[in-house]
Every structure is written in structure tokens, then in C-alpha cells.
């Protein structure tokens, strides 16, 4: 089987995902995605007629984010019409999945050059969301609810923290570390290789820096924030008295009357707008077009876990991809686990007994934000940049996704 290589990775800065407050919130999602595709083309002098496919991730595919953003953004970016595109949804895991599928196409020999990535305008999806819509399933699908009750994600995070005995101090401490590391990374320009500016349609600058971080965050400042998902726990989701909390308690009755709410805005992922992309190619394609690889795809994996707790699949996904690669946790130099909620990363570190200095080295989504369909691709680029900066070899990226899933990928820096 052929190797698949990463040639380049770029991303936009992440803007605050609120209409009227975020620097990117006025844009059409396709414009933001086209920014990434344009940069991948221009930085690598890419003949877009030779791009076999564009595999794109977008979780909320409705309205302006519907209609196959992968294809439409490529057209908006001025790509040759021969460059096809498809858009998929694995919820938060979409951006890793697009890279994994692109790599598989190249490794199988079916394609030679594929761009993978994603985009999510959370300002748009929040503004256009139906407030009566249940979180992860149609309330009318009682058969699925009976088999696999699924709740609100923050409620799941608090449930996991309670079951695991992870307290408020622990999740807050990790949030402070995330902010401190992100601030240091920004100060030292560690993201500069991948972050590209976003311009308005009229050519004026929209955003060229991370908009979400709060570098002054401390344990004291976080202690003043009220937990938020206790307000969701008892919200009814139907007219029969079913609540977000009771959906979880139906599978984990030991939580009844015992739930400890520990998550709030400061230790949960930020709501942001953003896009990221990765250019992948075969050895044959690179030699023909004069491109140099930065990394090799070592292994990919997908894993499902309990849909009711929803957020626990990253640990088994990491174990699965390590086994496929013939590696152990000690072989991995850079870990990127998406900080959907602090407990996800904290449990990941504890369960795998990881060196904390190797995990989310440059901060995570609690500091920088989580543009759902784009985050996975962004994290792959972040891991690659860090491997090059530190002259290390292997990076592993994984993240939880709704429905109780987690994709994972291991990359190897070349010339390591």
C-alpha cells in the first residue's frame, strides 16, 4: 500500500462566534473555507486541475452551510472546475475524518492529490438554530431514544466528571493551563506558519489573529464563574417530563441525586468561527509537481463508545490507532486531544497515564475555540507545526464527537 503525505496545512484565525461581536461572523461560510483553499493553492503553486478531490467537514449542514461546501468553496476560491468536492458530517470529528479519508484514497492508489479540511461558522449556526430542536436526535424517534438516550453535551461532561471523581478544581486547573500555553504560543509565533489572514470581499482585512483567548485567566477568576449545565439538567425535552438529566440517569441511575456540575464557560470549548485545510498527496504526485512532504500518515482509526455519555471515545480510539501503528504511548511526542470540555482532556490524560507536558502543548479549545467541523484539521496542522518546532517525530490527534464517537490519526514528521 502506498504512503500518503501531508504537503501543507493552513487555517484561519478563530473569530468569536457571535453575530455582531466576532470579526468573521458577517461572512458567508463558503468565503471562509475559500480562504483556506486559496492559500493552499498559492503557497504550493498548486495546479488545481490536478486536485482529484476536496473532502470537507461541516457539522451543521443547513442554510448557508449546506449545499456541499467543499465543492462550492473550491469554486469560490477559483479552483479549476475539474477539482471535485464532497462534504461530510461526523459532528466534532469531521475535520479529522476528512483527512483520514483523503489519506485512505491516496494509500489505496485511487487518488493522487486530495485536499481535506473543514469549516464551521458557529455564529451562523447559533443564530439560525431552532430553539425547539432537541440536541442530538429527533424527539419523535422514541425507538432510538429507548435504545440509546442522548443528552446535551455539557450535561454529559458533568456526568463523566461525577462518575470519574474529577472535581471542579481539576477541570479549572486544566483550563488555566490551556490559556497559559495558548498565550505563550501566540507570543512566540508558534502558529504563524499555519495561520493565514482573512480578508473581506472588498479586500480589507477582517482578522489576522486569534480573537478568543483570555490570557489573564487564573484559578481565582474561574472560581467566580457559575456552572451552566445544572440549568440544562432539568430542562424538559418533551411533554412527558423527560429531561436532559433523566436521559443520562436512565442509563446511569447512580447519578440520581449525585450529579456534580463542574463545567462553565471558562472550562468548556469556545464558540468560534474558523476553517482549516490539509493538502495531501502521493509520492508520485509530489515528485511530478515538485512538492516536498512535511509528514507521513502513519495510521488512522475510528471508534464508537457509549452514546449516552457521548464524550468517552477518545481513549479507546487512541489505543486503537496506536495498535494499528505498532506504537505505544511513550512513542508519541505530541498529543492533541480536543478540549470540548475540560473533563475530556483530563480523563484522557489520566486514563492513558500521559506526560502532561506533551498534551496540548500550545493550548486547546478552552483557550482558542472549537469551530466544530474544522477543529480536527486545525489540530492536525497544529501537531505538525509543533513536531517541526520541537524536532520531534510522532503526533497523535483525536477528539470526541456526538453520538459517542472518536476518529484518530497518527502522523510522522519527515526528516525526524
C-alpha positions in Angstrom: 0.0 0.0 0.0 1.3 3.4 -0.9 2.1 6.2 1.6 0.0 9.3 2.0 1.9 12.5 2.8 1.0 15.9 4.2 2.4 18.6 2.0 0.9 21.6 3.8 -1.6 22.7 6.4 -3.2 26.1 6.9 -6.0 27.6 8.9 -7.7 30.9 9.6 -7.6 32.6 13.0 -10.6 31.7 15.1 -13.1 34.6 15.5 -15.6 34.9 18.3 -18.7 33.1 17.2 -21.3 35.7 17.9 -23.1 37.9 15.4 -22.2 41.5 16.0 -19.1 40.6 18.1 -16.9 38.3 16.1 -14.7 39.6 13.3 -15.7 36.8 10.9 -19.4 36.5 11.9 -20.6 38.6 8.9 -19.0 36.3 6.3 -20.5 33.6 4.2 -19.1 30.2 5.4 -18.0 29.4 1.8 -15.9 32.6 1.8 -14.1 31.5 5.0 -13.5 28.0 3.5 -12.3 29.5 0.2 -9.7 31.5 2.1 -8.1 28.3 3.2 -8.3 26.6 -0.2 -6.8 29.7 -1.9 -3.9 29.7 0.5 -3.1 26.0 0.0 -3.1 26.7 -3.8 -1.0 29.8 -3.7 1.5 28.6 -1.1 2.2 25.4 -3.0 1.8 26.7 -6.6 -0.9 24.1 -7.0 -2.4 23.4 -10.4 -5.9 22.9 -9.2 -6.8 20.9 -12.3 -4.7 18.1 -10.8 -6.6 18.1 -7.5 -8.6 14.8 -7.5 -11.0 15.7 -4.8 -11.7 18.1 -1.9 -13.1 16.3 1.2 -14.6 18.8 3.6 -16.2 18.7 7.0 -19.1 20.8 8.2 -21.3 19.6 11.1 -24.4 21.9 10.8 -25.2 21.5 7.1 -28.2 23.8 6.8 -28.8 27.1 5.1 -25.6 28.9 4.2 -23.6 25.9 5.5 -25.5 23.4 3.3 -25.1 22.6 -0.4 -21.7 20.8 -0.3 -19.4 23.5 1.0 -16.3 21.5 -0.2 -17.3 21.9 -3.8 -18.8 25.4 -3.6 -15.8 26.8 -1.6 -13.4 25.5 -4.2 -15.4 27.2 -7.0 -15.4 30.4 -4.9 -11.6 30.1 -4.5 -11.2 30.0 -8.2 -10.2 26.3 -8.5 -10.4 24.6 -11.8 -13.9 23.1 -12.3 -12.3 19.6 -12.6 -11.5 19.7 -8.9 -14.4 17.9 -7.3 -15.6 18.2 -3.8 -17.7 16.5 -1.1 -18.8 17.5 2.3 -19.4 15.1 5.3 -20.5 15.2 8.9 -19.1 13.3 11.8 -20.1 16.1 14.2 -17.0 17.4 16.0 -14.8 14.7 14.5 -15.4 15.8 10.9 -12.1 17.6 10.4 -10.1 14.5 11.4 -12.3 12.2 9.3 -11.8 14.3 6.1 -8.0 13.9 6.5 -8.3 10.2 7.2 -10.5 9.6 4.2 -8.2 11.6 2.0 -5.2 9.6 3.2 -7.1 6.3 2.5 -7.9 7.4 -1.0 -4.2 8.1 -1.7 -2.9 5.0 0.1 -5.3 2.8 -1.9 -4.0 4.3 -5.2 -7.4 5.6 -6.2 -6.3 9.3 -5.9 -3.0 11.2 -6.1 -3.8 14.6 -4.6 -6.6 15.4 -2.2 -7.3 18.4 0.0 -9.1 17.7 3.3 -10.4 20.2 5.8 -13.5 21.8 7.3 -15.3 25.0 8.2 -17.8 25.9 10.8 -19.4 29.3 11.3 -20.8 28.9 14.8 -22.0 32.4 14.8 -24.3 31.4 11.9 -25.4 28.1 13.3 -26.3 29.7 16.6 -28.2 32.4 15.0 -30.1 30.0 12.8 -30.7 27.2 15.3 -34.2 26.0 16.1 -34.6 26.5 19.9 -37.2 23.8 20.0 -34.9 21.2 18.3 -33.5 18.5 20.7 -29.7 18.3 21.0 -28.8 15.1 19.1 -31.9 13.3 18.0 -35.5 13.9 16.8 -37.7 13.8 19.9 -40.2 11.8 17.8 -37.7 9.0 17.3 -38.6 7.2 20.5 -37.2 3.9 19.3 -33.7 5.3 19.1 -34.2 7.1 22.4 -35.1 3.9 24.1 -32.0 2.2 22.7 -29.6 5.0 23.1 -30.7 8.1 25.0 -28.6 11.0 24.1 -28.4 14.2 26.0 -26.9 17.7 25.9 -23.1 17.6 25.7 -22.4 19.7 28.7 -24.6 17.5 30.8 -22.6 14.6 29.6 -19.4 16.3 30.6 -20.7 16.8 34.1 -21.9 13.3 34.3 -18.5 11.9 33.3 -16.8 14.2 35.8 -19.1 12.9 38.5 -18.6 9.2 37.6 -14.8 9.6 37.4 -14.5 11.7 40.6 -12.9 14.6 38.7 -13.7 17.8 40.7 -14.1 21.5 39.8 -10.5 22.3 40.9 -9.1 19.8 38.4 -11.1 20.9 35.4 -10.4 24.6 36.2 -6.7 24.0 36.6 -6.5 22.4 33.1 -8.4 25.4 31.7 -5.8 27.8 33.2 -3.0 25.7 31.7 -4.7 25.8 28.3 -4.9 29.6 28.4 -1.3 30.0 29.6 0.0 27.7 26.9 -2.0 29.4 24.1 -0.8 32.8 25.3 2.8 31.6 25.2 2.4 30.0 21.8 0.9 33.2 20.4 3.6 35.3 21.9 6.3 33.2 20.4 4.6 33.0 17.0 4.2 29.2 17.1 1.0 29.4 15.0 2.5 31.7 12.4 3.4 29.0 9.9 -0.2 27.9 9.5 -2.4 30.8 10.3 -3.4 32.9 7.3 -5.3 36.3 7.3 -8.9 36.5 6.3 -10.0 39.4 4.1 -13.4 40.8 3.4 -14.8 40.7 -0.1 -13.7 44.3 -0.6 -10.1 43.4 0.2 -9.9 44.9 3.6 -8.5 42.9 6.5 -11.1 41.0 8.6 -9.0 39.1 11.0 -5.3 38.1 11.3 -5.0 36.9 14.9 -6.8 34.6 17.4 -9.8 36.5 18.8 -11.0 34.2 21.5 -8.2 33.7 24.1 -8.3 35.2 27.6 -4.7 35.3 28.6 -5.3 36.7 32.0 -7.3 33.7 33.2 -6.5 32.4 36.7 -7.9 29.9 39.1 -9.3 32.8 41.1 -11.1 34.3 38.0 -12.5 30.9 37.1 -13.8 30.2 40.6 -16.1 33.2 40.2 -17.9 31.7 37.2 -21.2 29.9 37.8 -21.6 26.4 36.3 -24.1 26.4 33.5 -25.2 22.8 32.8 -27.1 22.5 36.0 -29.6 24.8 34.2 -29.8 22.3 31.4 -30.1 19.1 33.5 -33.7 19.6 34.4 -34.9 21.2 31.1 -37.7 19.1 29.6 -37.1 17.7 26.1 -40.7 16.5 25.5 -44.2 16.9 27.1 -43.8 13.7 29.1 -41.4 15.1 31.7 -38.2 13.7 30.1 -35.2 16.0 30.8 -31.7 16.2 29.7 -30.6 14.8 33.0 -33.1 11.9 33.1 -31.9 10.8 29.7 -28.5 10.1 31.2 -29.9 8.8 34.5 -31.9 6.2 32.6 -28.6 4.5 31.8 -26.6 5.6 34.8 -29.0 5.6 37.7 -26.2 6.0 40.2 -26.1 9.7 39.2 -29.6 10.4 40.5 -29.3 13.0 43.2 -25.5 12.7 43.0 -24.6 14.8 39.9 -21.8 17.4 40.5 -21.9 20.2 38.0 -18.3 21.5 37.3 -18.3 22.9 33.8 -18.8 26.6 32.9 -17.8 28.9 30.1 -14.2 29.1 31.2 -13.5 25.3 31.1 -15.6 24.4 28.1 -14.6 24.9 24.4 -15.0 28.3 22.9 -17.8 29.1 20.4 -15.9 30.4 17.4 -15.8 30.7 13.6 -12.9 29.1 11.7 -11.7 26.9 8.9 -8.6 24.7 8.3 -7.3 22.6 5.5 -4.6 20.0 4.8 -3.0 19.2 1.4 -2.2 15.5 1.0 -0.5 13.8 -1.9 1.2 10.6 -3.1 5.0 10.3 -3.6 4.4 10.1 -7.4 2.3 13.3 -7.4 4.9 15.2 -5.3 7.8 14.3 -7.5 5.9 15.2 -10.6 4.9 18.6 -9.3 8.0 19.5 -7.3 6.4 19.3 -3.9 8.1 18.4 -0.6 6.3 16.4 2.1 6.2 17.6 5.7 4.8 14.4 7.3 3.6 10.9 6.6 0.2 9.5 7.7 1.1 6.5 9.9 -2.3 5.2 10.9 -5.9 6.2 11.3 -8.8 4.8 13.3 -12.4 5.3 14.3 -14.1 4.2 17.5 -17.5 4.3 19.0 -18.4 4.3 22.7 -21.4 4.9 24.8 -23.7 7.4 23.1 -25.4 8.4 26.4 -22.1 9.7 27.9 -21.1 10.7 24.4 -17.6 12.1 25.1 -15.6 9.0 26.1 -14.4 7.5 22.8 -11.0 9.3 22.5 -9.2 6.9 24.9 -10.2 3.7 23.1 -9.7 5.5 19.7 -6.1 6.4 20.8 -5.4 2.8 21.9 -6.8 1.5 18.6 -4.7 3.8 16.4 -1.6 3.1 18.4 -2.1 -0.6 18.0 -2.5 -0.2 14.2 0.7 1.8 14.1 2.6 -0.6 16.3 3.4 2.2 18.7 2.9 2.8 22.4 2.0 6.0 24.3 5.7 6.6 25.1 6.4 6.8 21.3 4.1 9.8 20.9 5.9 13.2 21.2 2.9 15.5 20.6 -0.7 14.7 21.7 -3.7 16.8 20.6 -6.9 16.0 22.4 -9.7 18.4 21.7 -10.8 20.3 24.8 -14.5 20.0 24.0 -14.9 20.2 27.8 -12.1 20.1 30.3 -13.1 16.7 31.7 -12.5 15.1 28.2 -8.8 16.1 28.2 -8.4 15.5 31.9 -9.8 11.9 31.7 -7.7 11.3 28.5 -4.5 12.2 30.3 -5.4 10.2 33.4 -6.6 7.1 31.6 -3.5 6.9 29.3 -1.1 8.0 32.1 0.3 10.7 29.8 3.1 13.2 30.4 1.1 16.4 30.7 3.9 18.4 29.1 3.2 16.5 25.8 -0.5 17.1 25.7 -2.0 20.2 24.0 1.4 21.9 24.2 0.1 25.1 22.7 -3.2 25.2 24.4 -6.5 23.9 23.3 -10.1 24.7 22.5 -10.8 26.1 26.0 -8.5 28.9 25.1 -8.7 29.0 21.3 -12.1 27.8 20.5 -13.7 24.8 18.7 -15.2 25.5 15.2 -16.9 22.1 15.1 -16.3 20.8 11.6 -12.9 22.5 11.2 -11.2 21.7 14.5 -9.8 18.2 13.6 -8.0 19.6 10.6 -6.7 22.5 12.6 -5.3 20.2 15.3 -3.5 18.1 12.7 -1.8 21.2 11.4 -1.0 22.3 15.0 0.5 19.0 15.8 2.7 19.1 12.7 3.9 22.6 13.4 4.8 21.6 16.9 6.7 18.5 15.7 8.7 20.7 13.4 9.3 23.3 16.1 10.5 20.8 18.6 12.2 18.5 16.1 10.1 15.5 17.3 8.8 12.5 15.4 5.2 11.3 16.1 2.0 13.2 16.8 -1.4 11.7 17.7 -4.7 13.7 17.2 -8.1 12.6 18.4 -11.3 14.1 19.6 -14.8 13.2 20.9 -17.8 13.5 18.6 -21.5 13.4 19.2 -23.1 10.0 19.1 -20.2 8.6 21.2 -17.5 8.6 18.5 -13.9 9.5 18.1 -11.7 9.4 15.0 -7.9 9.4 15.5 -4.7 9.8 13.4 -1.0 9.4 13.9 1.4 11.5 11.8 5.2 11.3 11.5 7.3 14.3 10.8 9.7 13.6 8.0 13.4 14.1 8.4 12.8 13.2 12.1 
